[in-house]
């Protein structure tokens, strides 16, 4: 997959394109992507996304966080066999393009011949363009435009907003069917306080991207991909109240693993909430609880389909 993260590119081959923010790459997004892959016209496939997320750019929802940073989005789409990923810089000038200018821009940049969007897609200045307008403008420029209906799960529409709310509440097992994968973090391991080693529970310390949405504070069952090998783990998100820490951290104890991997990039998939963070009176109490958490993680049965999709690389 070829990735473009700036304005200086042009794809000259005829392409099948899908447009959107693709935050999370949930079931609805996957339907759009499968449609461009099955275009039956021999066209190269393009996922055309934006960075930063328009909601974050305009500050419409305060300190807005996304489910995938640019690296994580590239990882998922690379596993979906897309030819090109565009993460186009979202600026005020771009936001001010009229619907007509927006379509001309897509034609100019990626030579679009087949365009797939959700039926509720809006585009152009003040979101003035909609699917019907896009279909009309596309016809004038030789583009076949396809609108895909929303995908439902549990009688409700699958949306990034819905999934983001579940993550924010720590309900990570509930998002797996809608993402068709666990919620995950890709991060380079950094050196921490090494308190875990004192209890024979060493942890790796992660630094997610600043824009990354983290789940509610607590302890989670996880899988960890280290250099292509997968291990069970328990991951703590929070402030380590037993040690009166003021830092908000993500730490993972990798079960049956004892190597120093500072500077190594790992992928941590979060599957199931175990408990809230607790303040223990001493390290012995904390160690006893960590042992119970570890036993819970060892007993947990991971969904095989999800395991294979996320960790196949």
C-alpha positions in Angstrom: 0.0 0.0 0.0 1.3 3.4 -1.0 0.6 6.2 1.7 0.3 9.9 1.1 0.3 12.2 4.1 0.8 15.6 2.4 -0.6 17.6 -0.5 2.2 16.8 -2.9 0.9 13.8 -4.8 -1.1 12.9 -7.8 -2.4 9.4 -8.8 -2.7 9.1 -12.6 -4.1 5.6 -12.8 -7.9 5.4 -12.9 -9.1 4.7 -9.4 -12.0 3.4 -7.3 -12.2 5.8 -4.3 -14.0 5.8 -1.0 -14.2 9.0 1.1 -14.5 9.6 4.8 -12.7 9.9 8.1 -12.6 6.2 8.7 -12.1 6.6 12.5 -12.1 3.0 13.9 -12.6 1.4 10.5 -15.8 -0.2 11.7 -18.3 -2.5 9.9 -19.7 0.5 8.0 -16.3 1.6 6.8 -15.4 -2.0 5.9 -18.5 -2.2 3.7 -17.3 0.9 1.8 -13.8 -0.5 1.4 -15.1 -3.9 0.2 -17.2 -2.1 -2.4 -14.3 -0.3 -4.0 -12.3 -3.6 -3.9 -15.1 -5.3 -5.8 -15.5 -2.6 -8.5 -15.0 -5.2 -11.3 -13.4 -2.5 -13.5 -9.7 -3.3 -12.7 -9.3 0.1 -10.9 -6.7 0.8 -8.3 -8.3 1.3 -4.9 -8.0 4.5 -2.8 -9.1 5.2 0.7 -9.2 9.1 0.9 -9.1 10.2 4.5 -8.2 13.4 6.4 -5.9 14.5 9.1 -6.5 16.0 11.6 -10.1 14.8 12.0 -12.4 17.7 11.0 -14.2 17.6 14.3 -10.8 18.1 16.1 -9.8 20.8 13.6 -12.9 22.9 14.3 -12.9 22.1 18.0 -16.6 21.3 17.9 -16.5 18.8 20.8 -13.7 20.1 23.0 -10.7 17.8 23.4 -11.8 15.4 20.7 -9.9 12.1 20.5 -9.8 9.6 17.7 -9.8 5.8 17.8 -7.0 5.4 15.3 -3.9 7.6 14.9 -2.3 7.8 11.4 0.0 4.8 12.0 -2.8 2.6 13.3 -5.1 3.5 10.4 -2.3 2.6 8.0 -1.8 -0.7 9.8 -5.5 -1.7 9.5 -5.8 -0.7 5.9 -2.6 -2.3 4.9 -4.1 -5.6 6.1 -7.1 -4.9 3.9 -5.1 -4.9 0.7 -5.8 -1.3 -0.4 -3.5 0.2 -3.1 -3.4 3.8 -1.9 -4.2 5.5 1.4 -4.4 9.3 1.4 -4.4 11.1 4.8 -4.9 14.5 3.3 -4.1 17.6 5.5 -7.4 19.1 6.6 -7.1 22.9 6.5 -9.5 25.9 6.5 -8.9 26.4 2.8 -9.8 22.8 2.1 -12.9 23.1 4.3 -14.0 26.1 2.3 -14.1 24.3 -1.0 -17.6 24.3 -2.6 -19.1 21.0 -3.4 -18.2 21.5 -7.1 -14.6 22.4 -6.2 -14.4 19.4 -3.9 -15.4 17.0 -6.7 -13.0 18.6 -9.1 -10.3 18.3 -6.5 -10.9 14.5 -6.1 -10.8 14.1 -9.9 -7.6 16.0 -10.2 -5.8 14.3 -7.3 -6.7 10.7 -7.8 -8.3 10.3 -11.3 -11.5 8.9 -9.7 -13.8 6.9 -11.9 -15.7 5.0 -9.3 -16.7 6.7 -6.0 -18.2 5.0 -2.9 -19.6 6.9 0.1 -22.2 6.4 2.8 -25.7 7.5 1.9 -25.5 10.1 4.6 -22.2 11.6 3.4 -21.8 15.4 3.4 -19.0 17.3 1.8 -17.9 20.8 0.8 -18.2 24.1 2.6 -20.7 24.0 5.5 -21.4 20.4 4.5 -23.5 21.7 1.7 -23.1 18.7 -0.5 -24.9 15.4 0.0 -25.1 12.1 -1.7 -27.7 13.2 -4.4 -25.5 16.2 -5.3 -22.4 14.0 -5.4 -24.1 11.6 -7.8 -25.1 14.5 -10.0 -21.7 16.1 -10.0 -20.0 12.8 -10.6 -22.1 12.0 -13.6 -21.0 15.2 -15.3 -17.3 14.2 -14.7 -17.6 10.6 -15.7 -17.7 9.2 -12.2 -20.0 6.3 -11.1 -21.1 7.2 -7.6 -22.4 4.5 -5.3 -24.1 5.2 -2.0 -23.9 2.5 0.7 -26.7 2.3 3.4 -25.7 2.3 7.1 -24.8 -0.9 8.7 -26.7 -1.9 11.8 -25.6 -4.0 14.8 -28.1 -4.8 17.6 -30.9 -2.8 15.8 -28.8 0.4 15.9 -26.6 2.1 13.3 -22.8 1.3 13.6 -21.1 4.7 13.9 -17.8 6.0 15.2 -19.7 8.1 17.7 -21.5 5.0 19.1 -18.3 3.0 19.4 -16.3 5.9 20.9 -18.9 6.1 23.7 -18.5 2.5 24.5 -14.7 2.8 24.6 -15.0 5.8 26.8 -17.0 3.7 29.2 -14.5 0.8 29.2 -17.0 -1.5 27.4 -14.3 -2.9 25.0 -15.8 -6.3 24.6 -18.9 -4.6 23.2 -17.0 -2.9 20.4 -15.3 -6.0 19.0 -18.3 -7.1 16.9 -18.7 -3.6 15.4 -14.9 -3.2 14.7 -14.4 -6.8 13.8 -11.2 -6.5 15.8 -10.3 -5.5 19.4 -9.6 -1.9 20.2 -5.9 -1.6 20.1 -2.8 0.6 20.6 0.4 0.7 18.6 3.2 2.3 20.6 6.9 2.2 21.2 7.9 0.8 24.6 9.6 3.4 26.9 11.4 3.0 30.2 9.2 3.4 33.3 9.5 3.4 37.1 10.2 -0.4 37.1 7.9 -0.9 40.2 6.4 -4.0 38.6 9.8 -5.8 38.6 9.9 -5.5 42.4 6.7 -7.5 42.5 7.7 -10.0 39.8 5.1 -8.4 37.5 7.2 -6.4 35.0 5.3 -4.1 32.7 5.9 -2.4 29.4 5.1 1.3 29.3 3.3 2.7 26.3 2.9 6.2 25.0 -0.1 6.4 22.7 -0.4 9.3 20.3 -1.7 12.5 21.9 -5.0 12.3 19.9 -5.6 8.7 20.8 -8.9 7.9 22.7 -8.0 5.8 25.7 -10.6 3.6 27.4 -11.9 4.3 30.9 -9.3 3.9 33.6 -9.1 0.3 34.8 -7.5 -3.1 34.1 -8.1 -5.0 30.9 -7.4 -8.4 29.4 -5.1 -7.9 26.4 -3.1 -9.6 23.6 0.4 -8.2 22.8 2.2 -8.6 19.5 5.9 -8.3 20.1 8.1 -8.8 17.0 5.5 -10.9 15.4 4.8 -13.2 18.4 1.6 -12.9 20.4 1.3 -13.1 24.2 -1.5 -12.8 26.7 -1.4 -9.7 28.9 -3.1 -7.5 31.5 -3.2 -3.8 30.7 -3.7 -1.0 33.2 -4.9 2.4 32.1 -4.8 5.1 34.7 -2.8 6.8 37.4 -1.5 4.0 39.6 -3.2 5.2 42.8 -1.3 2.8 45.0 1.8 4.8 44.3 0.0 8.2 44.3 1.2 8.8 40.7 -0.1 11.9 39.0 0.8 10.6 35.5 -1.8 9.0 33.3 -0.2 5.9 31.9 -0.8 2.7 29.9 1.1 -0.3 31.2 0.9 -3.9 30.2 2.2 -7.0 32.0 3.0 -9.6 29.3 2.4 -13.1 30.6 5.2 -15.6 30.3 7.5 -12.9 28.9 10.6 -11.4 30.5 12.7 -9.5 28.0 13.8 -5.9 27.9 12.2 -4.4 24.7 12.7 -0.6 25.2 12.4 1.1 21.9 10.5 -1.8 20.3 7.1 -1.0 18.7 4.3 -3.3 20.0 0.6 -3.7 19.3 -1.7 -4.2 22.3 -5.2 -5.3 21.7 -7.7 -4.7 24.5 -10.4 -7.3 24.8 -12.2 -7.3 28.2 -12.5 -5.0 31.2 -11.6 -6.8 34.5 -11.8 -4.2 37.2 -11.4 -0.5 38.1 -8.1 0.8 39.4 -7.8 0.4 43.2 -5.5 2.0 45.8 -3.9 -0.8 47.9 -2.3 -0.3 51.3 0.9 -2.0 50.3 2.7 -3.8 47.5 1.8 -7.2 48.8 -1.9 -6.5 48.4 -1.3 -5.2 45.0 0.7 -8.2 44.0 -2.0 -10.5 45.2 -4.6 -8.7 43.1 -2.3 -8.7 40.0 -2.0 -12.5 40.4 -5.8 -12.8 40.4 -5.9 -10.5 37.3 -3.3 -12.7 35.6 -5.3 -15.9 36.3 -8.4 -14.2 34.9 -6.5 -13.3 31.7 -5.1 -16.9 31.4 -8.7 -18.3 31.6 -10.1 -15.9 29.0 -11.1 -17.3 25.6 -10.2 -14.9 22.8 -12.3 -14.8 19.7 -10.3 -16.6 17.0 -11.5 -14.6 14.0 -10.6 -11.3 15.7 -7.2 -12.7 16.8 -6.3 -13.7 13.3 -7.3 -10.5 11.6 -5.5 -8.1 13.9 -2.3 -10.2 14.6 -1.8 -11.9 11.3 1.3 -9.7 10.5 
